[in-house]
Amino acid sequence: MTTVAFEQAQHSFPQLIDVVEQGEHVLITRNEVPIAELVPVGRSIPQPTFGSAKGLIKCSDDFDAPVEDFREYME
């Protein structure tokens, strides 16, 4: 996390935005007291819900049957 005084933040705002775009958090202080924080916008990755694919995947009835090419090795 980068810490910047308010006065400095006023003059270097475009550079601070570049830092935030890289994923860094920027803490802005006034008289060494935190007053604001710049954070990147969360681009959340949707988490799959358990069971949400139910009924979408089907296996054939002979899914676990021996493959014909390997039949001679299994005898």
C-alpha positions in Angstrom: 0.0 0.0 0.0 1.3 3.4 -0.9 0.7 6.3 1.5 0.6 9.9 0.1 -0.1 13.2 1.8 -3.2 15.0 0.7 -1.2 18.0 -0.7 1.0 15.6 -2.8 -2.1 13.7 -4.0 -3.6 16.8 -5.4 -0.6 17.4 -7.6 0.0 13.8 -8.7 -3.5 12.4 -9.1 -3.0 11.0 -12.6 0.1 9.1 -11.4 -1.8 7.8 -8.4 -4.5 6.5 -10.8 -1.8 4.7 -12.7 -0.6 3.0 -9.5 -4.2 2.0 -8.6 -4.7 0.5 -12.1 -1.8 -1.8 -11.4 -3.7 -3.2 -8.4 -2.1 -1.1 -5.6 -4.0 0.6 -2.9 -3.2 4.2 -2.2 -3.8 5.7 1.3 -4.3 9.5 1.4 -3.5 11.3 4.6 -3.9 14.7 6.0 -1.6 15.6 9.0 -0.6 11.9 9.0 -4.2 10.9 9.6 -5.8 8.6 7.0 -8.7 10.3 5.2 -9.2 8.3 2.0 -8.1 5.2 0.2 -8.0 4.7 -3.6 -8.6 1.1 -4.5 -9.0 -0.7 -7.8 -12.5 -1.5 -8.8 -13.1 -5.1 -8.0 -13.5 -7.3 -11.0 -14.9 -10.3 -9.2 -14.8 -13.7 -10.9 -18.2 -15.3 -10.5 -17.9 -18.3 -8.2 -19.8 -21.3 -9.4 -22.6 -22.5 -7.2 -22.5 -26.1 -6.0 -24.8 -28.1 -8.2 -25.4 -25.4 -10.8 -24.4 -27.8 -13.6 -26.8 -30.5 -12.6 -28.4 -32.0 -15.6 -26.0 -30.4 -18.1 -23.5 -33.3 -18.2 -24.5 -36.7 -19.4 -22.5 -39.9 -19.5 -23.3 -42.7 -21.8 -24.5 -46.0 -20.3 -21.3 -47.7 -21.4 -19.0 -45.0 -20.0 -16.9 -47.4 -17.9 -17.0 -50.3 -20.2 -13.7 -51.6 -21.6 -12.6 -50.0 -24.8 -12.8 -52.4 -27.7 -9.1 -51.9 -28.7 -8.0 -53.1 -25.3 -10.2 -56.1 -25.0 -7.4 -58.5 -25.8 -5.3 -57.2 -23.0 -8.0 -57.7 -20.5 -8.5 -61.4 -21.2 
